[in-house]
């Protein structure tokens, strides 16, 4: 009803740096595991889209080619075919054993460090106004509560006031368009380390999942502590202890919803069951077409026949 007035007001606040990011509406989805989503107001989402529209083309050209998450002309399907290409190269067309190191970062979005993220942005952006706006959006969400800057020590008989430690702000909300860009900017530091410092050839990352392919198992074992150290010291992130493994491609490698083998890939069992369950609930032609399209990127002929019968 008041679109023009609100846009003019928002523009004025941004220009004069009086813009304040509002709160979020939180809700949970199960897709398939529980995820906490935080939705910003329409007003703030306008700002997010404006930031993304201007900033994305600049940063995208700096990202590593083998980063496939939330980028134009990339995505899960491109990552799957890149994995297939790398596996053929490493295994010499299935004539040698191909080892795969698969890693997952623990609580990825919740542990993005605000201070480190702002320092990374400052390396690429000179304009203080843009850095201010990024800072407002980044600090609008925090998964950690901060302790008061001044604390009275109860055990101190003099009751002296001493400075307490302020916890660093962490976390980006799942649901912000800017969060997708910011996590790629954050993880680009890791991508560049992998390619420039460690000289890893066959590396693919999609958000917090990444794989490295090699014909040498020992090489991958030696990489793992270096990866963990860089993530911990430089980015304040840690690997998920239950989702890190080194195994042969012939035994089947689970990556991006598919289990990969030397000459084919099949849908993950849990994904298959969830798909059949969803189709039984919703038999619309659009739903069937969507799943058939997904299955076309792997060996899913029999599964396609099964869902058509349903």
RODO-2510 file (C-alpha; in nm, 4 decimals, decimal comma):
residues 310
     n   res          X          Y          Z
     1     x     0,0000     0,0000     0,0000
     2     x     0,2867     0,2366     0,0778
     3     x     0,5533     0,0865    -0,1465
     4     x     0,6947     0,4146    -0,2817
     5     x     0,7034     0,5812     0,0593
     6     x     0,8754     0,2834     0,2170
     7     x     1,1361     0,2610    -0,0602
     8     x     1,2158     0,6325    -0,0314
     9     x     1,2438     0,5996     0,3461
    10     x     1,4716     0,2956     0,3139
    11     x     1,6909     0,4741     0,0594
    12     x     1,7201     0,7747     0,2930
    13     x     1,8221     0,5541     0,5875
    14     x     2,0868     0,3721     0,3825
    15     x     2,2304     0,6968     0,2505
    16     x     2,2523     0,8472     0,5996
    17     x     2,3638     0,5241     0,7669
    18     x     2,0654     0,5205     1,0013
    19     x     1,9409     0,1891     0,8626
    20     x     1,8799    -0,0727     1,1318
    21     x     1,8184    -0,4368     1,0430
    22     x     1,5014    -0,5734     1,1994
    23     x     1,4635    -0,9117     1,3659
    24     x     1,3886    -1,2533     1,2183
    25     x     1,0947    -1,4910     1,2234
    26     x     1,2263    -1,8350     1,3166
    27     x     1,0792    -2,1672     1,2107
    28     x     1,2020    -2,5227     1,1576
    29     x     1,1855    -2,7480     0,8537
    30     x     1,2739    -3,1168     0,8095
    31     x     1,4452    -3,1666     0,4755
    32     x     1,5195    -3,4402     0,5795
    33     x     1,7050    -3,3437     0,8964
    34     x     1,5795    -3,0542     1,1135
    35     x     1,7010    -2,7091     1,0080
    36     x     1,6339    -2,3790     1,1806
    37     x     1,5349    -2,1130     0,9275
    38     x     1,5307    -1,7410     1,0086
    39     x     1,3237    -1,5211     0,7786
    40     x     1,3928    -1,1489     0,7575
    41     x     1,1268    -0,8843     0,6970
    42     x     1,0365    -0,7827     0,3410
    43     x     1,2114    -0,4505     0,3995
    44     x     1,5373    -0,6179     0,4958
    45     x     1,5100    -0,8732     0,2161
    46     x     1,5028    -0,5842    -0,0311
    47     x     1,8379    -0,4745     0,1090
    48     x     1,9731    -0,8313     0,0888
    49     x     1,8783    -0,8573    -0,2787
    50     x     2,0328    -0,5185    -0,3560
    51     x     2,3599    -0,6219    -0,1895
    52     x     2,3644    -0,9553    -0,3708
    53     x     2,2823    -0,8065    -0,7106
    54     x     2,5779    -0,5682    -0,6942
    55     x     2,8302    -0,7813    -0,5028
    56     x     2,7837    -1,1267    -0,6553
    57     x     2,9381    -1,0556    -1,0010
    58     x     3,2469    -0,9068    -0,8357
    59     x     3,3072    -1,1948    -0,5943
    60     x     3,2034    -1,4763    -0,8269
    61     x     3,5013    -1,4141    -1,0524
    62     x     3,7299    -1,4594    -0,7501
    63     x     3,5842    -1,7955    -0,6480
    64     x     3,7519    -2,1243    -0,7332
    65     x     3,6119    -2,3070    -1,0362
    66     x     3,5450    -2,6188    -0,8287
    67     x     3,3162    -2,4418    -0,5812
    68     x     2,9618    -2,5304    -0,6887
    69     x     2,7244    -2,4041    -0,4197
    70     x     2,4856    -2,1111    -0,4804
    71     x     2,6541    -1,9916    -0,7987
    72     x     2,5178    -1,9219    -1,1439
    73     x     2,5855    -2,1995    -1,3966
    74     x     2,6983    -2,4295    -1,1141
    75     x     2,4895    -2,6366    -0,8702
    76     x     2,4662    -2,9996    -0,7601
    77     x     2,4378    -3,1515    -1,1069
    78     x     2,7528    -2,9753    -1,2307
    79     x     2,9308    -3,0934    -0,9149
    80     x     2,8213    -3,4530    -0,9818
    81     x     2,9623    -3,4485    -1,3341
    82     x     3,2831    -3,2847    -1,2110
    83     x     3,3195    -3,5686    -0,9600
    84     x     3,2700    -3,8190    -1,2410
    85     x     3,5361    -3,6486    -1,4528
    86     x     3,7875    -3,6408    -1,1680
    87     x     3,7225    -4,0056    -1,0823
    88     x     3,7957    -4,1078    -1,4422
    89     x     4,1183    -3,9055    -1,4424
    90     x     4,2442    -4,0394    -1,1078
    91     x     4,1481    -4,4023    -1,1776
    92     x     4,2820    -4,3857    -1,5344
    93     x     3,9369    -4,4923    -1,6588
    94     x     3,8937    -4,7495    -1,3847
    95     x     4,2310    -4,9160    -1,4286
    96     x     4,3686    -4,7961    -1,0925
    97     x     4,2300    -4,7641    -0,7420
    98     x     4,0760    -4,4249    -0,6731
    99     x     4,0712    -4,3101    -0,3102
   100     x     3,8322    -4,0390    -0,1931
   101     x     3,8624    -3,8169     0,1145
   102     x     3,5149    -3,6929     0,2063
   103     x     3,4739    -3,4183     0,4690
   104     x     3,1885    -3,2235     0,6238
   105     x     3,2147    -2,9087     0,8369
   106     x     3,0388    -2,9209     1,1731
   107     x     2,7484    -2,6739     1,2176
   108     x     2,8673    -2,4692     0,9222
   109     x     2,6339    -2,1677     0,9157
   110     x     2,6170    -2,1452     1,2950
   111     x     2,9958    -2,1168     1,3325
   112     x     3,0816    -1,8503     1,0750
   113     x     3,2917    -1,6001     1,2734
   114     x     3,1724    -1,2404     1,2218
   115     x     3,5106    -1,0802     1,2902
   116     x     3,6957    -1,3054     1,0475
   117     x     3,4264    -1,2586     0,7817
   118     x     3,4512    -0,8792     0,8084
   119     x     3,8312    -0,8965     0,7829
   120     x     3,8005    -1,1045     0,4651
   121     x     3,5534    -0,8542     0,3175
   122     x     3,7887    -0,5674     0,4012
   123     x     4,0619    -0,7318     0,1923
   124     x     3,8393    -0,7096    -0,1151
   125     x     3,6338    -0,3941    -0,0565
   126     x     3,7728    -0,0444    -0,0012
   127     x     3,4419     0,1438     0,0150
   128     x     3,3645     0,2049     0,3847
   129     x     2,9919     0,2479     0,3168
   130     x     2,9637    -0,0983     0,1620
   131     x     3,1646    -0,2488     0,4489
   132     x     2,9311    -0,0754     0,6957
   133     x     2,6234    -0,2202     0,5242
   134     x     2,7728    -0,5694     0,5146
   135     x     2,8507    -0,5302     0,8845
   136     x     2,4912    -0,4347     0,9665
   137     x     2,3572    -0,7428     0,7866
   138     x     2,6200    -0,9769     0,9355
   139     x     2,5646    -0,8558     1,2924
   140     x     2,1855    -0,8751     1,2593
   141     x     2,2111    -1,2413     1,3570
   142     x     2,4135    -1,4120     1,6262
   143     x     2,4092    -1,7697     1,7522
   144     x     2,6172    -1,6848     2,0607
   145     x     2,5130    -1,4618     2,3511
   146     x     2,7743    -1,2040     2,4492
   147     x     2,8836    -1,1583     2,8076
   148     x     2,8725    -0,8070     2,9555
   149     x     3,1927    -0,6068     2,8941
   150     x     3,2233    -0,5215     3,2646
   151     x     3,1972    -0,7800     3,5425
   152     x     3,2326    -0,7564     3,9215
   153     x     3,4449    -1,0351     4,0651
   154     x     3,2499    -1,1710     4,3663
   155     x     3,5550    -1,3402     4,5146
   156     x     3,7505    -1,0159     4,5061
   157     x     3,7237    -0,8583     4,8561
   158     x     3,7788    -0,5140     4,7096
   159     x     3,4905    -0,5611     4,4675
   160     x     3,7025    -0,4293     4,1841
   161     x     3,5454    -0,3987     3,8436
   162     x     3,7408    -0,5879     3,5811
   163     x     3,6900    -0,6278     3,2122
   164     x     3,5281    -0,9556     3,1150
   165     x     3,5850    -1,1394     2,7912
   166     x     3,3339    -1,0643     2,5201
   167     x     3,2473    -1,3684     2,3131
   168     x     3,2931    -1,3332     1,9406
   169     x     2,9737    -1,3147     1,7408
   170     x     2,9071    -1,6146     1,5214
   171     x     2,6526    -1,7457     1,2782
   172     x     2,4676    -1,6555     0,9609
   173     x     2,0946    -1,7230     0,9195
   174     x     1,9722    -1,9925     0,6866
   175     x     1,7219    -1,8012     0,4769
   176     x     1,9122    -1,4826     0,3871
   177     x     2,0166    -1,4466     0,0248
   178     x     2,3281    -1,2660     0,1477
   179     x     2,4212    -1,5663     0,3642
   180     x     2,4726    -1,7784     0,0528
   181     x     2,7170    -1,5241    -0,0852
   182     x     2,8913    -1,4606     0,2464
   183     x     2,9636    -1,8280     0,3186
   184     x     3,1192    -1,8613    -0,0266
   185     x     3,3360    -1,5559     0,0430
   186     x     3,4305    -1,7104     0,3780
   187     x     3,5103    -2,0543     0,2367
   188     x     3,6952    -1,9096    -0,0626
   189     x     3,9856    -1,8622     0,1797
   190     x     3,9877    -2,2382     0,2273
   191     x     3,9472    -2,3062    -0,1463
   192     x     4,2490    -2,0883    -0,2251
   193     x     4,4515    -2,2579     0,0476
   194     x     4,3705    -2,5971    -0,0994
   195     x     4,4646    -2,4945    -0,4524
   196     x     4,7535    -2,2521    -0,3949
   197     x     4,9197    -2,3766    -0,0774
   198     x     4,8507    -2,7500    -0,0724
   199     x     4,8344    -2,7741    -0,4550
   200     x     4,5418    -3,0167    -0,4415
   201     x     4,4383    -3,1064    -0,7962
   202     x     4,1140    -3,3002    -0,7688
   203     x     3,9130    -3,1027    -0,5139
   204     x     3,5379    -3,0260    -0,5202
   205     x     3,3380    -2,8276    -0,2655
   206     x     2,9641    -2,7776    -0,2310
   207     x     2,8835    -2,5554     0,0711
   208     x     3,0226    -2,7428     0,3741
   209     x     3,0824    -3,0737     0,1901
   210     x     3,4058    -3,1318     0,0020
   211     x     3,5906    -3,4241    -0,1519
   212     x     3,9469    -3,4862    -0,2672
   213     x     4,0304    -3,7685    -0,5066
   214     x     4,3713    -3,9332    -0,5324
   215     x     4,5306    -4,2659    -0,6227
   216     x     4,7457    -4,2374    -0,3071
   217     x     4,5707    -4,3087     0,0241
   218     x     4,8703    -4,1915     0,2286
   219     x     4,8614    -3,8541     0,0542
   220     x     4,5001    -3,8062     0,1656
   221     x     4,5800    -3,9177     0,5210
   222     x     4,8584    -3,6580     0,5382
   223     x     4,6266    -3,3862     0,4022
   224     x     4,3647    -3,4335     0,6715
   225     x     4,5525    -3,2771     0,9683
   226     x     4,6581    -2,9805     0,7528
   227     x     4,2980    -2,9240     0,6504
   228     x     4,1760    -2,9463     1,0099
   229     x     4,4450    -2,7056     1,1316
   230     x     4,3680    -2,4403     0,8673
   231     x     3,9944    -2,4568     0,9299
   232     x     4,0464    -2,4338     1,3055
   233     x     4,3073    -2,1581     1,3203
   234     x     4,2082    -1,9404     1,0244
   235     x     3,8300    -1,9830     1,0036
   236     x     3,7333    -2,1126     1,3512
   237     x     3,5600    -2,4121     1,1930
   238     x     3,5916    -2,7831     1,2661
   239     x     3,5333    -3,1035     1,0738
   240     x     3,2391    -3,3216     1,1726
   241     x     3,4030    -3,6244     1,3412
   242     x     3,1348    -3,8636     1,2184
   243     x     3,1355    -3,7449     0,8577
   244     x     3,5026    -3,7692     0,7628
   245     x     3,6244    -4,0816     0,5847
   246     x     3,8709    -4,2125     0,3285
   247     x     3,7457    -4,4970     0,1115
   248     x     3,7792    -4,6367    -0,2379
   249     x     3,5457    -4,5291    -0,5137
   250     x     3,4716    -4,8968    -0,5851
   251     x     3,3159    -4,9347    -0,2393
   252     x     3,0746    -4,6454    -0,3081
   253     x     3,1172    -4,2805    -0,2063
   254     x     2,8160    -4,0863    -0,0785
   255     x     2,8328    -3,7282    -0,2116
   256     x     2,5482    -3,4803    -0,2734
   257     x     2,2683    -3,7337    -0,2370
   258     x     2,4174    -3,9946    -0,4727
   259     x     2,6392    -4,2951    -0,4074
   260     x     2,9184    -4,2891    -0,6646
   261     x     3,0910    -4,5942    -0,8162
   262     x     3,3539    -4,6165    -1,0932
   263     x     3,1029    -4,6575    -1,3782
   264     x     2,7720    -4,5385    -1,2348
   265     x     2,5960    -4,3620    -0,9489
   266     x     2,2759    -4,4498    -0,7663
   267     x     2,0455    -4,2480    -0,5470
   268     x     2,1141    -4,2622    -0,1754
   269     x     1,8790    -4,5135    -0,0054
   270     x     1,7357    -4,2560     0,2374
   271     x     1,6692    -4,0151    -0,0496
   272     x     1,5025    -4,2938    -0,2489
   273     x     1,2681    -4,3824     0,0366
   274     x     1,1804    -4,0186     0,0964
   275     x     1,1088    -3,9680    -0,2727
   276     x     0,8707    -4,2680    -0,2897
   277     x     0,6962    -4,1491     0,0273
   278     x     0,6486    -3,7987    -0,1149
   279     x     0,5120    -3,9313    -0,4443
   280     x     0,2560    -4,1472    -0,2637
   281     x     0,1349    -3,8315    -0,0872
   282     x     0,1460    -3,6092    -0,3946
   283     x     0,0729    -3,7688    -0,7327
   284     x     0,0632    -3,4471    -0,9338
   285     x     0,2320    -3,4701    -1,2784
   286     x     0,4637    -3,1829    -1,1821
   287     x     0,5984    -3,3802    -0,8866
   288     x     0,6630    -3,6868    -1,1030
   289     x     0,8349    -3,4765    -1,3702
   290     x     1,0575    -3,3139    -1,1085
   291     x     1,1774    -3,6467    -0,9678
   292     x     1,2249    -3,7968    -1,3143
   293     x     1,4401    -3,4987    -1,4030
   294     x     1,6546    -3,5550    -1,0958
   295     x     1,6904    -3,9275    -1,1689
   296     x     1,8086    -3,8534    -1,5228
   297     x     2,1417    -3,7418    -1,3753
   298     x     2,2220    -4,0919    -1,2511
   299     x     2,1399    -4,4581    -1,3008
   300     x     1,7747    -4,4419    -1,2084
   301     x     1,5897    -4,6257    -1,4860
   302     x     1,4369    -4,8908    -1,2582
   303     x     1,3469    -4,6299    -0,9981
   304     x     1,1816    -4,4175    -1,2673
   305     x     0,9699    -4,7159    -1,3696
   306     x     0,8744    -4,7720    -1,0060
   307     x     0,7526    -4,4159    -0,9450
   308     x     0,5574    -4,4216    -1,2737
   309     x     0,3735    -4,7307    -1,1499
   310     x     0,2957    -4,5493    -0,8247
***
